[in-house]
Amino acid sequence: MRNIWYYTRLLWVKSMRAGAATGCHQLPERSFFFRQYQFPVCARCCGVLIGESMAIAAAAKKCDVKPEISLLAAETMFLDWFLQHTGKLKSTNGRRLVSGILGGFGCWSLEIAVLKRILKKQI
């Protein structure tokens, strides 16, 4: 009979494949680790997933987010990426996580607002 470590490793390998399928680069230096296991997505993608979940939860509770706030949140993630990409500022995993949360929340809030408008016009 196989032990729990075998199944843990198998689950981790499948999670890493799923993370790669999302388009995440999965660079170890830009990812979080739990014990010896790397998260299946990088810190920024992890934040994006959290932010998207928060936007969906807000929409489910019928909380409307102003488009200006959503756009500002999304721009924050772009700004962090841009500053890192140009070498102006070295980003950290903590900053990537926070900017990812803001970006995921902002983008999905905007998408949900657009979807609501489309559905209102069709009803």
KOLBALUM-924297 format. One record per residue: residue in one letter; x, y, z of N, C-alpha, C, O in turn. Coordinates in steps of 0.001 Angstrom, whole numbers, padded with zeros to 6 digits, always signed. Example, Ala and Ser with C-alpha at 12.3 -4.5 7.8 and 13.67 -1.06 7.14 Angstrom:
2
A+013190-005690+007800+012300-004500+007800+013200-003300+007800+014236-003319+008465S+012850-002250+007080+013670-001060+007140+012900+000030+007870+013409+001138+008039
END
This chain:
123
M+000842-001188+000000+000000+000000+000000+000888+001253+000000+001881+001321+000725R+000525+002216-000803+001312+003433-000912+001034+004357+000276-000070+004380+000820N+002053+005110+000660+001869+005990+001808+001328+007354+001390+001175+007640+000203I+001046+008172+002369+000442+009480+002126+001349+010395+001316+000863+011253+000579W+002675+010220+001445+003612+011075+000707+003511+010844-000797+003693+011771-001587Y+003225+009619-001185+003050+009320-002612+001864+010108-003161+001964+010732-004217Y+000744+010076-002444-000463+010758-002917-000313+012281-002821-000864+013012-003644T+000429+012753-001822+000697+014180-001719+001503+014646-002920+001200+015676-003523R+002521+013888-003259+003368+014226-004409+002556+014182-005710+002704+015053-006567L+001707+013173-005850+000866+013039-007031-000082+014235-007159-000262+014769-008254L-000681+014651-006056-001575+015806-006060-000806+017074-006423-001311+017913-007169W+000425+017219-005894+001237+018385-006200+001580+018436-007690+001501+019497-008309V+001958+017300-008263+002305+017256-009692+001099+017644-010541+001240+018399-011503K-000075+017142-010200-001289+017492-010948-001629+018967-010783-002072+019614-011731S-001421+019500-009578-001669+020926-009340-000719+021792-010159-001129+022812-010713M+000537+021392-010235+001515+022140-011021+001140+022127-012504+001297+023137-013189R+000657+021016-012992+000211+020951-014397-000979+021882-014630-001050+022567-015651A-001912+021903-013675-003071+022795-013788-002620+024249-013753-003140+025072-014507G-001664+024577-012892-001135+025934-012822-000470+026344-014120-000632+027476-014576A+000282+025424-014719+000939+025711-016005-000107+025924-017096+000096+026733-018001A-001213+025209-017014-002268+025338-018021-002933+026717-017975-003546+027135-018957T-002822+027423-016856-003403+028770-016765-002544+029804-017470-002986+030927-017712G-001307+029421-017801-000399+030349-018463+000615+030965-017515+001407+031815-017922C+000601+030550-016265+001544+031083-015276+002951+030560-015568+003127+029400-015942H+003947+031427-015393+005337+031024-015652+005881+030101-014565+006820+029348-014826Q+005326+030133-013364+005696+029264-012242+007178+029344-011862+007761+028343-011445L+007783+030508-011999+009185+030649-011608+009309+030468-010101+008597+031128-009343P+010193+029593-009655+010319+029334-008210+010630+030588-007390+010113+030746-006284E+011475+031485-007925+011837+032685-007162+010687+033684-007068+010758+034636-006290R+009634+033478-007848+008467+034361-007797+007239+033634-007264+006110+034082-007462S+007459+032528-006597+006360+031710-006082+006497+031514-004586+007583+031636-004019F+005380+031211-003964+005375+030851-002551+005587+029346-002433+005332+028595-003375F+006053+028919-001275+006247+027502-000987+005545+027157+000318+005501+027964+001246F+005007+025969+000376+004470+025423+001623+005239+024138+001888+005147+023163+001142R+005992+024171+002964+006970+023119+003250+007890+023025+002051+008483+024042+001692Q+008053+021896+001411+008956+021833+000255+008205+021968-001070+008810+021831-002133Y+006907+022232-001024+006099+022255-002244+005846+023686-002725+005368+024538-001977Q+006181+023923-003993+005928+025215-004620+004445+025330-004936+003815+024353-005340F+003882+026530-004751+002494+026765-005147+002375+026539-006652+003340+026767-007381P+001220+026098-007129+001065+025819-008559+001070+027064-009443+001238+026960-010658V+000887+028236-008844+000968+029484-009599+001865+030450-008833+002055+030298-007626C+002418+031445-009530+003320+032415-008909+002542+033325-007946+001317+033248-007853A+003271+034177-007242+002654+035058-006249+001613+035984-006880+000534+036171-006317R+001923+036564-008041+000973+037481-008684-000278+036728-009142-001393+037211-008944C-000107+035563-009748-001266+034776-010188-002094+034302-009001-003321+034228-009081C-001430+033987-007917-002127+033605-006691-003001+034777-006226-004159+034590-005852G-002430+035980-006254-003187+037171-005902-004354+037419-006841-005442+037793-006403V-004130+037212-008126-005204+037400-009109-006368+036452-008800-007529+036862-008839L-006065+035211-008499-007123+034251-008167-007898+034679-006921-009121+034548-006869I-007183+035189-005925-007844+035674-004708-008722+036884-005046-009871+036958-004611G-008181+037829-005819-008940+039018-006201-010176+038698-007022-011235+039291-006818E-010039+037758-007954-011193+037336-008752-012272+036744-007855-013456+037028-008032S-011864+035929-006900-012822+035327-005964-013522+036396-005136-014720+036298-004869M-012774+037416-004731-013367+038508-003961-014385+039289-004797-015433+039684-004286A-014084+039508-006064-015012+040232-006946-016294+039432-007155-017389+039994-007161I-016154+038129-007324-017332+037278-007500-018171+037267-006229-019400+037315-006289A-017496+037202-005065-018221+037224-003788-018933+038561-003604-020065+038594-003122A-018289+039656-003978-018915+040982-003867-020141+041075-004772-021168+041629-004382A-020027+040531-005980-021166+040557-006908-022305+039687-006388-023475+040038-006540A-021971+038559-005777-022998+037673-005237-023753+038343-004088-024932+038069-003867K-023059+039227-003358-023704+039962-002261-024320+041269-002748-024757+042100-001954K-024345+041433-004074-024923+042602-004730-024238+043908-004329-024883+044950-004218C-022930+043838-004114-022123+045036-003851-021625+045566-005190-020906+044876-005913D-022008+046779-005508-021535+047388-006757-020266+048173-006479-020211+048986-005557V-019256+047920-007283-017983+048627-007171-017942+049661-008279-018241+049360-009435K-017571+050878-007922-017497+051941-008927-016439+051580-009958-015373+051076-009605P-016728+051835-011239-015754+051517-012289-014407+052209-012099-013367+051656-012456E-014426+053417-011536-013170+054142-011307-012281+053383-010312-011065+053307-010486I-012895+052836-009289-012160+052065-008277-011621+050784-008908-010470+050411-008680S-012449+050117-009696-012025+048885-010364-010848+049143-011302-009885+048376-011331L-010935+050222-012061-009865+050562-013005-008568+050907-012271-007487+050498-012695L-008672+051652-011179-007493+051999-010387-006834+050742-009809-005608+050625-009799A-007653+049810-009332-007116+048560-008786-006398+047761-009869-005311+047233-009636A-007001+047673-011049-006378+046938-012160-005086+047612-012605-004108+046935-012922E-005080+048941-012630-003875+049671-013035-002720+049456-012050-001553+049506-012439T-003041+049222-010800-002007+048983-009789-001188+047750-010145+000038+047759-010025M-001856+046696-010580-001131+045483-010965-000269+045762-012198+000885+045336-012261F-000821+046464-013160-000040+046788-014357+001179+047631-013992+002270+047394-014509L+001006+048605-013114+002110+049470-012721+003217+048658-012037+004398+048861-012320D+002844+047750-011149+003849+046915-010487+004597+046070-011518+005823+045960-011469W+003857+045478-012446+004498+044672-013489+005423+045548-014350+006553+045158-014646F+004943+046715-014744+005708+047598-015622+007005+048057-014956+008065+048038-015582L+006925+048466-013693+008119+048910-012976+009127+047771-012820+010337+047985-012900Q+008621+046573-012600+009509+045405-012504+010114+045090-013861+011312+044828-013961H+009303+045112-014899+009738+044766-016256+010808+045729-016781+011756+045313-017447T+010645+047008-016477+011605+048001-016946+012842+048094-016060+013805+048777-016410G+012823+047417-014922+013966+047438-014012+014003+048661-013117+014999+048883-012427K+012953+049457-013109+012905+050658-012271+012764+050308-010793+013285+051018-009932L+012068+049227-010500+011815+048822-009123+011754+047310-009053+011044+046678-009836K+012479+046736-008139+012444+045285-007980+011207+044919-007166+011025+045404-006050S+010379+044079-007718+009156+043666-007043+009465+042505-006106+010406+041744-006331T+008677+042384-005074+008806+041278-004120+007564+040403-004232+006557+040814-004810N+007637+039212-003685+006467+038336-003741+005282+038933-002984+004134+038749-003388G+005550+039639-001901+004458+040295-001173+003785+041360-002016+002558+041452-002046R+004592+042173-002710+004034+043207-003584+003302+042572-004753+002245+043053-005163R+003858+041494-005292+003186+040795-006402+001825+040251-005952+000842+040333-006688L+001780+039697-004741+000520+039154-004223-000521+040257-004090-001652+040106-004552V-000143+041367-003460-001089+042477-003245-001535+043086-004574-002724+043330-004775S-000586+043333-005479-000978+043918-006768-001826+042928-007564-002715+043339-008309G-001562+041631-007416-002384+040618-008080-003808+040606-007537-004766+040478-008300I-003946+040740-006222-005292+040797-005615-006046+042007-006162-007201+041896-006572L-005383+043159-006163-006028+044372-006682-006368+044229-008162-007462+044594-008591G-005425+043695-008940-005663+043531-010374-006786+042549-010669-007651+042822-011501G-006775+041410-009990-007829+040417-010199-009195+040960-009809-010185+040755-010511F-009233+041662-008667-010497+042248-008214-010975+043319-009197-012146+043348-009575G-010057+044197-009606-010436+045280-010513-010929+044787-011856-011969+045229-012343C-010185+043871-012458-010579+043343-013778-011918+042622-013723-012787+042838-014568W-012075+041765-012723-013322+041009-012651-014505+041899-012263-015628+041659-012707S-014266+042912-011449-015356+043840-011123-015828+044559-012379-017028+044743-012583L-014878+044965-013222-015245+045606-014481-015998+044637-015393-017007+045000-015998E-015503+043416-015484-016170+042418-016331-017585+042127-015838-018507+041992-016643I-017758+042031-014545-019086+041770-013976-020013+042946-014254-021184+042743-014573A-019500+044191-014138-020320+045378-014417-020776+045394-015873-021931+045704-016162V-019866+045058-016787-020223+045010-018215-021262+043921-018453-022233+044139-019177L-021070+042768-017858-022014+041655-018017-023395+042037-017491-024407+041703-018108K-023444+042734-016355-024737+043173-015809-025454+044112-016777-026666+044006-016967R-024697+045037-017394-025303+045961-018350-025843+045233-019584-026919+045548-020092I-025087+044279-020038-025539+043502-021214-026823+042748-020874-027773+042738-021657L-026842+042122-019707-028032+041354-019313-029236+042246-019101-030354+041844-019421K-029043+043448-018570-030154+044383-018372-030781+044783-019711-032000+044928-019806K-029960+044959-020732-030465+045365-022037-031230+044242-022718-032103+044499-023546Q-030914+043012-022382-031571+041884-023032-032868+041472-022316-033683+040736-022873I-033046+041937-021118-034259+041550-020363-035375+042525-020615-036468+042367-020070
END
